[in-house]
Amino acid sequence: MTVVALGDSLTAGYGLADQSQGLVPQLEGWLKAKGHDVVLQNAGVSGDTTAGGLARIGWALGPEADALIVTLGGNDLLRGIDPGAAKANLEGILKEAATRKMPVLLVGLKSTANFGPEYKAAFDGMYGELAQVYGTVLAEDFFGGMRAAGADPADPASMAAFMQADGIHPNPEGVKLIVEGLGPKVEELLTKLAP
């Protein structure tokens, strides 16, 4: 089984000295340790927005792709892009997967309060709304594994041990926690593939 991980720098493994410590290799290792015969393809591009992901979804999904993980929205958030536009881009990606009858894991992000409560509500809500419409598996929070370990993105001090110096990208220990949070959701995605 081949799963394509479409995303931005969080998927690509930005800033890690050893790329084997990135999200995709660590997640593939986690799944294989659980007995899954799976290959994860890294289609993460640093700096990518939802618009960038939509622009390249057609060729990111090669003929061998069986399922898709979508982890986009972080750069839209950093730039204050209208959540309506981000949602439309994500919907375009999900439509492309649907035309290929490909199961999807949609990984959400939580907005900061920087752009106000209405922006936060629209941004945070778009992932669940799209997952419901398109029947995707949903991981509500990319950083859920870190939160479960007691790290809170709203409290930078609690995150420091798991983040690179930029405070945005996880270090190898942070990636490990993220994988522990996302792993069961990827297993749920794999159950949607015909044996």
N, C-alpha and C positions, 0 to 999 in steps of 0.2 A: 504494500500500500504506500502511495506517495501523497504526502500532505504538503501543500504550498503555504508558507507563512508570509502573508502580504502585510508589510508594515513599514515603519520608519526606523529611526536610529535605535529605538528600544528593541526592535526585532533584529536589526542588522548587527548589533553587538558593538556599537560605537564606543570608542575609548578604551576598549579592553586590549591589553597587551597580547593576550593569547586568545585568538578567535574561538578556540575550542571551549572557552568559558562563557560564550555568548548564549543568548536565549535558545536559539534553534539547536545547537549541538547538545546543550544541557537537557533540553526538553526531549530530544530524540533519545538520549541516553536513559532518561527517566522512564520513557515508554518502553524501551527495549528491556530494561531491568524488570519491568512488569510483565514481560513476555509478549509484547506486541512486535510483530514483524512490520516495521514501518520506517520509511525514509522521510525526513522533513527537509524540504527545500527552502533555503533562506532567500526570500524575495523582499527583504527589508532594504530600504534606501534612506539613508540619513537625510533629514530635512524634508521628507515627503509629507505632503498634506493629503487629505482625502481626495482632493482633485488630482494629485499626482498618482495616487493609487488607482483611481478610476481610469486615468489616461493609459496606464500600462497593464490593466488587468487582463486584457485580451492575450497579450504575449507572455504574461507571468504564468498563466495557466497552460502549461505545455500538454501534449497529448497523454503524458503519463500521469497527470494529476488526478487524484481520486477524491480529494477533499481540500477545503480551504480554511485557513485561519486568518481572520482580518483583525489587525491591531493598528488602527489609524485614528487620528483625531488629536494627538498630542501637539502637533505643530499648528493645526487649526486653532487650538486653544491658546498656544503661546502668542499667536498673531491676532487673536481676537476676531477670527473669522466668524461670520454669522452662522449660528448652529443650523439654521434652515438650509444654508448652502452645503454645509458639511453633511447633513442628513441626506440631502439629495445625491451627493457624491457616493456616500455609503450605499444608498439604495441602488444606484447604478451598478456598483460592484456586486451586490446581492442578486440583482436581476441577471447579470452575466453568469453567475454561478448557477442560478435557477435554470437558465436555458440549457446548461450542461448537466442538469439534474445532479448537481454536486452539493453534498452536505457542507454546511459552513458553521464554524465557531466564530461568533462575533465577540470581540473582547472590548469591553467598555473602559472608559477613563472617567474620573471624577473631576469636574471643573473646580478651580479655585474660586474664591468669592470676588476676585479682582474686577470682573465685569458686571457685578451686581447680581441680585437674586434671580431676576428673570432669565438672564443669560445662563446662569448655572442650572436652573430648572430645565431649560430647553436642551442644553448640552447633555446633562446627565440623563435626561429622559429619552433622548433619541435612540440610544442603543437598545433599550428594552422595547420601545415601540417598533423598531425595525425587526427585532428578533421575533416579535409576536406575529407581525405581518408575513414574514418570510419563513417562519418555522425554523429558525436557526437555533443552534445551541448558544446560550448566552453566558459569558463570564462577565459579571457586572463591573468588576474592577481589576484592571491590569495589576495593580499593586496590592491586591487582596491578600496574597501570601505574606507580604511584608506586614500588613495590618494585623494579620493573625499572629505574627511573631511579636507584636507590640510596637511596631514602628508606625508612626502616624505622619503622613505627608504634611499635615498642618503644623507639625512640631519638628522642624528641621533637626533639632538635637537628637531626637529619637531615631531619625533616619540616617544620621551621619555614618554609622558603622556599616551601612549597606549601600552607600552611594559613592560615586566618584567625586572628585573635588568640585565638579561643576554643580553638584546638588540636584542634577536632573536625571543623570544616567546611572543605573545600578552598577555596583562592582560585582565581582564573581559571587560573593556571598549573597548580595541582594538578588542576583539572577537566580540563585539556588532557591531562595524563598519564593520568588515569583513562579518558578517552575513547580514548586510544591503546591502552590495555589491553583495554577492553570492545568496541571497534569490531569486531574480527575475530569475536567471539562473536555480535554482532548480525548480521553478515553470514551467519554459520552459521545463525542463526535465520531469516533471510530466504530461505535456500535451501529451507526446509521449507514455504514457501508455494507453492501450485500456481501455475504461470505463467498 
